[in-house]
Each structure stands twice: as structure tokens, then as C-alpha cells.
Amino acid sequence: MHKEKLPKNVVVIGAGVTGLTAAYMLQQRGHHVYLLEKSTTPGGAIQSIRRDGFLVEAGPNTMLLNDAAVLEFFRQIGILEDMVDASPEAKKRYIVRGGAPMAVPMGPGEFFKTKFLSGGAKWRLLREPFIGRADPSVEESVAAFARRRLGQEIVDYAINPLIGGIFAGDPEKLSLRYAFPKLYQFDRDHGSLVRGAIAAGRARKKAGIPKFKTRSISFKNGLHTIIDALVHAVGDSLYTGVTIEEIVPGRPWTVRISRNGHATEIHADAVLVTTPAHATATLPFTGGNPLTALGEITYPPVTSVSLGFQRDHVAHPLDGYGVLVPACESRRILGTLFNSSLFPGRCPRGCVLVTTFLGGMRQPELAGLPQGQLRDLVVEELQALLGVSAEPFFCHITAWPRAIPQYNLGYARYHDAMAAAEKAHPGLVVGGHVRDGVSVGDCIRAGWKLADRIV
């Protein structure tokens, strides 16, 4: 038997969706896993809460399913039957312009008719295939890339609110290469987003990869269904309420922990680190933490405010995914999701549930306001944008002091730091949202990647 195929003892640090996925995959391959979580509850930012007839997501509210492999993964862990697609009636996307939500054009016919974009912006978009490549020696921000290829109006009324919705970030600071690597490759390799997309489609067809229809999904009982299934699958390998006292690199590695007042020493062939950057930077490695640089990564605060209203107290039809707010509109929120329009069973009959996000890189100070002020602020914003005419009768607020890592310009140095730490300490592997993307799907794929690297 080859040495690399022998069962290994593996310590996985962090029981968010990446750590849980990695632990599950390693167990499936016959390895012995110790999954260590500081909190008493696994799942990280993915939290689904039922209260008073409402189902609220405290972290991510939806998942973009764009990969057949993820669908198969859900089948493997036994949750495929609980998956629900976003309602077809909620296909519209709204962006605030001129103080009111306007529907974003979703196809060529709507594009030419819409008043959301000026004639100049439409003409500028049509010119995209004829814009040259970027200077390869210059690292472009997302905003600089979009400004060059698509024009300033698109930056203001599409890219800026989109980045606020995905990263709670600033497109002028985010690195295109790390925040949107596919778009970066399209520009570098094909000199056009249109040509890049066409080439990617042809490559998939040539490789015999079936076309996969991307869609927004959740589960009957929320996204925490993924966590519950993985927790059940990994079983006794999960240890919660753990304090890591010392990590000693070597062959084998030694990880000393305390839990419920008891000290334990674990010997392992490999250590997988999946924690957020600020937690990773403070792990107690003997001889000094090789990942301290990750502590510099920016995580802006974000607070979500979920409100329940009687349906007839909201004038807007809520016939869409939600509404995003560009910075140039000078409002105090990043956007609002129409939860009860997206998925069934999110609120009592005759009611609606909406979730509004505040803070981020745009206005971080708002995320830390007292809960009463947050509620009043959001109600005031929704009165102006959605025609809310009464007070909510349900409210749930979740604050994330460190929400989403910002892949800002210069982010390569953090990738270099992780690679250098792994090279200097054989058996150390680092991944998760700090390295592999911030969406739920990205974090699941990161877990696969970590398990593959151990094998």
C-alpha cells in the first residue's frame, strides 16, 4: 500500500461550513478527524432561527447554486429533498435610482426599453467587446475594471450596489483578481467579458460538461439544514467549546486543547485551518504564528434587521429578490431582501418578512447603533423606499462585528503568507472564506479542496 493512501489523523480547526465539509470528506475517505470548534454551536455565520411563525436567517439568506457537484453533495448528505428554489415570481431585482426602487433589465428586450439606464450607458455597454485589455502590470480594482469596460454609470448604479450586497464592500478598494477571478481571466485571456463568456461556454461544451442552470436556493428550514446534516454526518468527530492551548508543528503535529475543564493532547499528520482571518492570526503556534499577517485583513461590521409587517401595510408589490441601494443615493442601508417573496414558509399568512442590511465599508458606524435605533432607522428607510405605512410587529436583529473579509487591492500578500506558512510547516493547510471565496457555495468547495490537499 502506498504511504499516501494510509489513514491519517487530521485536526480541522473551525466548524463553519468549510470545516464541516472538509471533515466529512476526510471521514468518507477513511481518515480519523478531530473537528475543533471554539463556540458551543457549529455553523459559523450560517444560522436559521424560527420565532413567532417567522424563519429568519441571521447570516447568509440565500445560496447561489451554480455547480452540479454541489447538488450531488446535497444528495450525499441527505438534504436534497428539503431544498427549495426561489419563487419564479421573485425573479425581479430592484436597485434604487432617483430615490425609488427600479427594476433592473433582465434580458435584451428589457435592456433596450428600460429607463433604469440612460441611452449613453446602454451604448457604452454595447461597446464592451471593443475595449482593450488592462495593463497586466497594474492591479485593478473592481470599480476601475468596470469603469474601463462598462462606464461610470454602470459603476454607480450596478457595480457599487452589487458589491454592497455581496461583500458589504467598496468596489474602489476590492481587487478584481481576487474578488471576481473569472472576470479577471476573461479580461486577461480574451480582452472582453462577452468573448470570455462565449469561450468558456465553448470549452464546457467541448469537454462534455452539461450546461447547469444557476439558481437561488434555500431549504425548508433554512440554510442551517446544511450544517445540521454535516454535524450529524461527522458525529463524534466534532468537539465544541474547545480552547486551543498550543499547536506544535512537527511529524506528527501536536495540538493541545482544553474542553470542559479537561486538557487533551492530539497527535495528527495534518492540521487544517478554516477559521476567519482574525482568529487564524491568533492561533497559539509554538515558535510563533506563521499566519499573523492575516490579522490585517479588513472585516467590516454588518447588522441585519429582519422585520415582519402585515401585507397590506407595505405598498410595494415585493415581486422580486430584493432592492439594493447605491452609495450615490445617500441612504443609510445597503439593501433589503424580500424573504417571504423568495421562499415559502418564512412568515405567517397575511404577513411579509423583509431583511435589511446596514454598515459595511460604506457606513460602518451604523452597524453598531443600539437595537432600538436600528429598528427605527430601518423602518424610516422602508417607509421611503417600500411604502411601509405601519410599525412592524416582528423584529429580529443580528450584529456581525466582523462580517465578510475584504479582498482589497494588495490581497496577494495574504495568499503569499498562507502559501509560505504551508511550505514552512508540512501538514499545515489553510482555506475557507479568507482564501477561496465568500459565498456559501465557495466555502463548500473550499472544504473539498482542503480534503483533496490532505489526500
C-alpha positions as CSV (number, residue, x, y, z in Angstrom):
1,M,0.0,0.0,0.0
2,H,1.3,3.5,-0.9
3,K,2.0,5.7,2.1
4,E,-0.3,8.5,0.9
5,K,-3.2,6.1,1.0
6,L,-2.8,5.1,4.6
7,P,-5.4,6.5,7.0
8,K,-4.3,9.8,8.6
9,N,-5.2,11.6,11.8
10,V,-6.3,15.1,10.8
11,V,-7.2,18.1,13.0
12,V,-9.6,20.5,11.5
13,I,-9.9,23.9,13.2
14,G,-13.2,25.7,12.8
15,A,-16.6,24.1,12.4
16,G,-18.2,26.5,9.9
17,V,-19.4,25.1,6.7
18,T,-15.9,24.8,5.3
19,G,-14.5,22.9,8.3
20,L,-17.6,20.6,8.5
21,T,-17.4,19.9,4.8
22,A,-13.6,19.1,4.9
23,A,-14.1,16.9,8.0
24,Y,-17.0,15.0,6.3
25,M,-15.0,14.4,3.1
26,L,-11.9,13.2,5.0
27,Q,-14.1,10.8,7.0
28,Q,-15.6,9.5,3.8
29,R,-12.0,8.6,2.7
30,G,-11.3,6.7,5.9
31,H,-9.3,9.3,7.8
32,H,-9.6,10.0,11.6
33,V,-10.7,13.5,12.1
34,Y,-10.8,15.8,15.1
35,L,-13.0,18.8,14.3
36,L,-12.4,21.6,16.8
37,E,-14.8,24.5,17.4
38,K,-14.4,27.3,19.9
39,S,-18.2,28.1,20.0
40,T,-20.7,25.8,21.6
41,T,-22.7,25.8,18.4
42,P,-21.2,24.9,14.9
43,G,-22.1,26.5,11.7
44,G,-20.3,29.9,11.9
45,A,-22.3,32.6,10.2
46,I,-25.0,30.2,8.9
47,Q,-27.8,30.5,11.5
48,S,-31.5,29.9,10.8
49,I,-33.9,31.0,13.6
50,R,-37.6,30.2,13.9
51,R,-39.6,32.5,16.2
52,D,-43.3,33.6,16.3
53,G,-44.1,32.0,13.0
54,F,-41.1,33.6,11.2
55,L,-38.0,31.9,9.8
56,V,-35.0,34.3,9.9
57,E,-31.5,33.8,8.5
58,A,-29.1,35.6,10.8
59,G,-26.2,35.1,8.3
60,P,-26.5,34.3,4.6
61,N,-30.1,34.4,3.4
62,T,-29.8,32.5,0.2
63,M,-27.4,30.3,-1.7
64,L,-26.5,30.6,-5.4
65,L,-26.4,27.1,-6.7
66,N,-24.2,27.1,-9.8
67,D,-22.5,23.8,-9.7
68,A,-23.8,20.3,-10.3
69,A,-21.2,18.9,-7.9
70,V,-22.8,20.9,-5.0
71,L,-26.2,19.5,-5.9
72,E,-24.7,16.0,-5.8
73,F,-23.1,16.8,-2.4
74,F,-26.5,17.8,-1.0
75,R,-27.8,14.4,-2.2
76,Q,-25.0,12.6,-0.4
77,I,-25.7,14.3,2.9
78,G,-29.4,13.7,2.6
79,I,-30.9,17.1,2.2
80,L,-31.8,17.3,-1.5
81,E,-35.5,16.7,-0.8
82,D,-35.5,19.7,1.6
83,M,-34.0,22.1,-1.0
84,V,-36.3,24.8,-2.3
85,D,-35.8,27.1,-5.3
86,A,-36.5,30.8,-5.1
87,S,-40.0,31.6,-6.4
88,P,-40.3,32.4,-10.1
89,E,-42.5,35.3,-9.1
90,A,-39.4,36.8,-7.2
91,K,-37.2,37.0,-10.3
92,K,-37.0,40.8,-10.4
93,R,-34.1,42.7,-9.0
94,Y,-34.5,46.2,-7.8
95,I,-32.0,49.0,-7.5
96,V,-32.7,52.4,-6.0
97,R,-32.4,55.3,-8.5
98,G,-33.7,58.8,-8.0
99,G,-35.0,57.8,-4.6
100,A,-37.2,54.9,-5.7
101,P,-36.7,51.2,-6.5
102,M,-36.4,50.5,-10.2
103,A,-36.5,47.0,-11.8
104,V,-33.1,46.0,-13.4
105,P,-33.5,44.8,-17.0
106,M,-33.2,41.0,-17.1
107,G,-32.9,40.4,-20.8
108,P,-32.2,42.1,-24.2
109,G,-35.8,43.2,-24.7
110,E,-35.9,44.9,-21.3
111,F,-32.5,46.3,-21.7
112,F,-33.4,48.5,-24.7
113,K,-36.7,49.6,-23.2
114,T,-35.6,50.3,-19.6
115,K,-35.4,53.8,-18.2
116,F,-33.1,52.5,-15.4
117,L,-30.1,53.2,-17.7
118,S,-29.5,56.3,-19.8
119,G,-29.1,56.0,-23.6
120,G,-25.4,56.8,-23.1
121,A,-24.9,53.9,-20.6
122,K,-26.7,51.5,-22.9
123,W,-24.4,52.5,-25.8
124,R,-21.4,52.2,-23.6
125,L,-22.3,48.6,-22.6
126,L,-22.7,47.7,-26.3
127,R,-19.1,48.8,-26.9
128,E,-17.7,46.4,-24.2
129,P,-16.3,43.8,-26.7
130,F,-14.2,46.6,-28.3
131,I,-12.5,47.8,-25.2
132,G,-8.8,46.8,-24.8
133,R,-7.2,44.6,-22.2
134,A,-5.9,46.0,-18.9
135,D,-2.2,46.8,-18.3
136,P,-1.0,43.4,-16.8
137,S,1.4,45.2,-14.5
138,V,-1.4,47.2,-12.8
139,E,-3.7,45.6,-10.2
140,E,-7.2,46.8,-11.0
141,S,-10.0,47.5,-8.5
142,V,-13.4,46.2,-9.3
143,A,-14.6,49.8,-9.9
144,A,-11.6,50.6,-12.1
145,F,-12.3,47.5,-14.2
146,A,-16.0,48.2,-14.6
147,R,-15.3,51.9,-15.3
148,R,-12.9,51.0,-18.1
149,R,-15.1,48.3,-19.6
150,L,-18.6,49.4,-18.9
151,G,-18.6,53.1,-17.9
152,Q,-19.2,55.2,-14.8
153,E,-23.0,55.0,-14.8
154,I,-22.7,51.2,-14.5
155,V,-20.2,51.6,-11.7
156,D,-22.6,53.9,-9.8
157,Y,-25.9,52.0,-10.4
158,A,-24.9,48.4,-10.8
159,I,-21.4,47.6,-9.6
160,N,-21.5,49.7,-6.4
161,P,-24.8,48.3,-5.1
162,L,-23.8,44.7,-6.2
163,I,-20.6,44.9,-4.2
164,G,-22.5,46.3,-1.2
165,G,-24.8,43.3,-1.4
166,I,-22.1,40.6,-1.8
167,F,-19.1,41.9,0.2
168,A,-20.6,44.9,2.0
169,G,-17.6,46.3,0.4
170,D,-16.1,49.2,-1.6
171,P,-15.6,48.5,-5.3
172,E,-12.9,51.2,-5.4
173,K,-10.8,49.1,-3.0
174,L,-11.7,45.5,-3.9
175,S,-9.2,43.7,-6.1
176,L,-10.8,42.3,-9.3
177,R,-8.3,39.4,-9.4
178,Y,-9.3,38.1,-6.0
179,A,-12.9,39.2,-5.7
180,F,-14.0,38.1,-9.2
181,P,-11.3,35.9,-10.6
182,K,-13.4,34.7,-13.5
183,L,-14.0,38.2,-14.8
184,Y,-10.3,38.9,-14.3
185,Q,-9.5,35.9,-16.5
186,F,-12.0,36.9,-19.2
187,D,-10.3,40.3,-19.5
188,R,-6.8,38.9,-19.4
189,D,-7.3,36.0,-21.7
190,H,-9.9,37.2,-24.1
191,G,-9.9,41.0,-23.8
192,S,-13.7,41.1,-23.3
193,L,-16.4,39.8,-20.9
194,V,-18.6,38.8,-23.9
195,R,-15.8,36.9,-25.7
196,G,-14.7,35.4,-22.4
197,A,-18.2,34.1,-21.6
198,I,-18.5,32.7,-25.2
199,A,-15.1,31.0,-24.9
200,A,-16.0,29.5,-21.5
201,G,-19.2,28.1,-22.9
202,R,-17.4,26.5,-25.9
203,A,-14.8,25.0,-23.6
204,R,-17.5,23.4,-21.4
205,K,-19.3,22.0,-24.5
206,K,-16.0,20.6,-25.9
207,A,-15.3,19.0,-22.5
208,G,-18.7,17.4,-22.5
209,I,-19.8,19.3,-19.3
210,P,-23.6,19.7,-19.3
211,K,-24.9,23.2,-19.0
212,F,-26.0,23.9,-15.5
213,K,-28.8,26.4,-14.8
214,T,-27.8,28.7,-11.9
215,R,-30.5,29.4,-9.4
216,S,-31.0,30.8,-5.9
217,I,-31.9,28.2,-3.3
218,S,-32.5,27.6,0.4
219,F,-34.1,24.8,2.4
220,K,-37.5,24.3,4.1
221,N,-36.0,25.1,7.5
222,G,-33.3,27.5,6.3
223,L,-29.6,27.2,5.3
224,H,-28.8,25.7,8.7
225,T,-30.1,22.5,7.2
226,I,-26.7,22.1,5.6
227,I,-25.0,22.5,9.0
228,D,-27.3,20.1,10.7
229,A,-26.8,17.4,8.1
230,L,-23.0,17.7,8.3
231,V,-22.9,17.8,12.1
232,H,-24.9,14.6,12.1
233,A,-22.6,13.0,9.5
234,V,-19.3,13.8,11.3
235,G,-20.8,12.6,14.6
236,D,-18.3,12.3,17.5
237,S,-15.5,13.8,15.5
238,L,-16.9,17.3,16.3
239,Y,-15.7,18.9,19.6
240,T,-17.4,22.2,20.5
241,G,-16.5,24.6,23.3
242,V,-12.8,23.9,22.7
243,T,-9.9,26.2,23.6
244,I,-6.7,25.5,21.7
245,E,-3.8,25.9,24.1
246,E,-0.9,25.1,21.8
247,I,-0.2,24.0,18.3
248,V,3.2,22.3,17.9
249,P,4.3,21.7,14.3
250,G,6.2,18.5,13.5
251,R,5.9,14.9,12.4
252,P,3.4,14.3,13.9
253,W,1.8,17.6,14.9
254,T,0.7,18.1,18.5
255,V,-2.4,20.1,19.3
256,R,-3.1,20.7,23.0
257,I,-6.7,21.7,23.9
258,S,-8.9,22.2,26.9
259,R,-12.6,21.4,27.0
260,N,-15.0,21.3,29.9
261,G,-12.1,21.8,32.3
262,H,-10.1,18.8,30.9
263,A,-6.8,19.0,29.0
264,T,-6.2,16.8,25.9
265,E,-3.3,16.3,23.6
266,I,-4.0,15.3,20.0
267,H,-1.3,13.9,17.6
268,A,-2.0,14.5,13.9
269,D,-0.5,14.1,10.5
270,A,-2.1,17.3,9.3
271,V,-3.8,20.5,10.6
272,L,-6.5,22.2,8.5
273,V,-7.3,25.8,9.5
274,T,-10.6,27.1,8.3
275,T,-11.3,29.9,10.8
276,P,-11.8,33.6,10.0
277,A,-8.6,35.5,9.4
278,H,-8.6,37.4,12.7
279,A,-9.0,34.0,14.6
280,T,-6.4,32.3,12.5
281,A,-3.9,35.1,13.2
282,T,-4.1,34.5,16.9
283,L,-3.7,30.7,17.0
284,P,-1.1,29.6,19.5
285,F,1.6,28.1,17.4
286,T,4.8,27.1,19.2
287,G,7.6,29.2,17.9
288,G,5.3,31.9,16.6
289,N,2.2,32.0,14.4
290,P,3.2,32.0,10.7
291,L,-0.2,33.5,9.8
292,T,-0.2,36.6,11.9
293,A,-0.3,38.8,8.7
294,L,-3.9,37.6,8.2
295,G,-4.9,39.7,11.2
296,E,-4.6,42.8,8.9
297,I,-7.4,41.7,6.7
298,T,-10.4,44.0,6.9
299,Y,-13.7,42.7,8.1
300,P,-16.4,45.5,8.2
301,P,-19.3,45.2,10.6
302,V,-22.7,44.4,9.2
303,T,-26.0,44.2,11.0
304,S,-29.2,42.6,9.6
305,V,-32.6,43.8,10.7
306,S,-35.5,41.4,9.9
307,L,-38.9,42.9,10.2
308,G,-42.4,41.4,9.9
309,F,-45.4,43.5,8.6
310,Q,-49.0,42.9,7.8
311,R,-49.0,42.6,4.0
312,D,-51.4,45.5,3.5
313,H,-49.0,47.8,5.4
314,V,-46.4,47.6,2.6
315,A,-47.3,49.4,-0.7
316,H,-44.5,47.8,-2.8
317,P,-45.5,44.6,-4.5
318,L,-42.3,42.9,-3.2
319,D,-42.3,41.0,-6.5
320,G,-38.6,40.3,-6.6
321,Y,-35.4,39.2,-4.9
322,G,-35.0,42.5,-3.1
323,V,-33.6,46.0,-3.5
324,L,-30.0,47.2,-3.5
325,V,-29.0,50.8,-2.7
326,P,-26.1,52.5,-4.5
327,A,-23.9,54.8,-2.4
328,C,-24.6,57.7,-4.6
329,E,-28.3,57.6,-3.4
330,S,-27.1,58.7,0.0
331,R,-29.3,56.4,2.0
332,R,-28.5,54.6,5.3
333,I,-29.0,51.0,4.2
334,L,-27.1,48.6,1.9
335,G,-30.3,46.9,0.7
336,T,-33.3,44.8,1.7
337,L,-34.2,41.2,0.8
338,F,-37.9,40.2,0.3
339,N,-37.6,37.0,2.2
340,S,-41.2,36.0,2.2
341,S,-41.4,36.5,-1.6
342,L,-38.3,34.4,-2.2
343,F,-39.2,31.2,-0.3
344,P,-42.4,29.8,1.2
345,G,-42.9,29.4,5.0
346,R,-40.9,32.4,6.0
347,C,-43.8,34.2,7.8
348,P,-47.4,33.8,8.9
349,R,-50.2,34.0,6.4
350,G,-51.2,37.6,5.5
351,C,-47.7,38.9,6.5
352,V,-44.4,39.7,4.9
353,L,-40.8,39.4,6.1
354,V,-38.0,41.6,4.8
355,T,-34.4,41.7,5.9
356,T,-32.3,45.0,5.7
357,F,-28.6,45.3,6.0
358,L,-26.6,48.2,7.4
359,G,-22.9,49.1,7.9
360,G,-20.3,47.5,5.7
361,M,-17.4,49.5,4.3
362,R,-19.8,52.3,3.4
363,Q,-21.2,53.3,6.8
364,P,-19.6,51.0,9.4
365,E,-20.7,53.2,12.3
366,L,-24.4,52.4,11.6
367,A,-23.9,48.7,12.3
368,G,-23.1,49.4,15.9
369,L,-26.2,51.5,16.8
370,P,-28.4,50.3,19.7
371,Q,-31.1,47.9,18.6
372,G,-34.0,50.4,19.1
373,Q,-32.3,53.0,16.9
374,L,-31.5,50.4,14.2
375,R,-35.1,49.3,14.1
376,D,-36.4,52.9,13.8
377,L,-33.8,53.7,11.2
378,V,-34.8,50.8,9.0
379,V,-38.5,51.5,9.4
380,E,-37.9,55.0,8.3
381,E,-35.9,53.9,5.2
382,L,-38.5,51.3,4.3
383,Q,-41.3,53.9,4.6
384,A,-39.5,55.9,1.9
385,L,-38.5,53.0,-0.4
386,L,-41.2,50.4,0.0
387,G,-44.2,52.5,1.2
388,V,-44.3,50.9,4.7
389,S,-47.3,52.5,6.5
390,A,-47.3,50.9,9.9
391,E,-44.9,49.7,12.6
392,P,-43.6,46.1,12.3
393,F,-45.0,43.5,14.7
394,F,-41.9,41.3,14.5
395,C,-38.2,42.2,14.7
396,H,-35.0,40.2,14.9
397,I,-31.6,41.9,14.8
398,T,-28.2,40.2,14.3
399,A,-24.9,42.1,14.5
400,W,-21.7,40.8,13.0
401,P,-18.8,43.0,14.2
402,R,-16.6,41.2,11.7
403,A,-18.7,40.1,8.8
404,I,-17.0,39.5,5.4
405,P,-13.3,39.5,4.5
406,Q,-12.5,42.2,2.0
407,Y,-10.3,41.0,-0.9
408,N,-8.9,44.5,-1.3
409,L,-6.0,45.7,-3.5
410,G,-2.8,44.0,-2.4
411,Y,-4.6,40.9,-1.2
412,A,-1.9,38.8,-2.9
413,R,0.3,39.3,0.1
414,Y,-2.1,37.3,2.2
415,H,-2.2,34.5,-0.3
416,D,1.6,34.5,-0.3
417,A,1.6,34.4,3.5
418,M,-0.7,31.3,3.6
419,A,1.4,29.6,0.9
420,A,4.7,30.4,2.8
421,A,3.3,29.1,6.1
422,E,2.2,25.8,4.4
423,K,5.6,25.4,2.8
424,A,7.4,26.1,6.0
425,H,5.2,23.7,8.0
426,P,4.4,20.5,6.1
427,G,1.0,19.2,7.0
428,L,-0.5,22.7,7.5
429,V,-3.3,23.6,5.2
430,V,-5.3,26.9,5.2
431,G,-8.6,27.6,3.4
432,G,-12.1,28.9,3.7
433,H,-13.5,32.3,3.0
434,V,-10.2,34.0,3.6
435,R,-8.8,32.3,0.6
436,D,-11.4,30.6,-1.6
437,G,-14.4,33.0,-1.9
438,V,-17.1,34.3,0.5
439,S,-20.3,32.6,-0.7
440,V,-21.8,29.5,0.8
441,G,-21.0,27.5,-2.3
442,D,-17.4,28.8,-2.3
443,C,-17.0,27.7,1.3
444,I,-18.3,24.2,0.5
445,R,-15.9,23.9,-2.4
446,A,-13.1,25.1,-0.2
447,G,-13.9,22.2,2.1
448,W,-13.5,19.8,-0.8
449,K,-10.2,21.4,-1.8
450,L,-8.8,21.1,1.7
451,A,-9.7,17.4,1.9
452,D,-8.1,16.8,-1.5
453,R,-4.9,18.5,-0.5
454,I,-4.6,16.2,2.6
455,V,-5.1,13.2,0.4
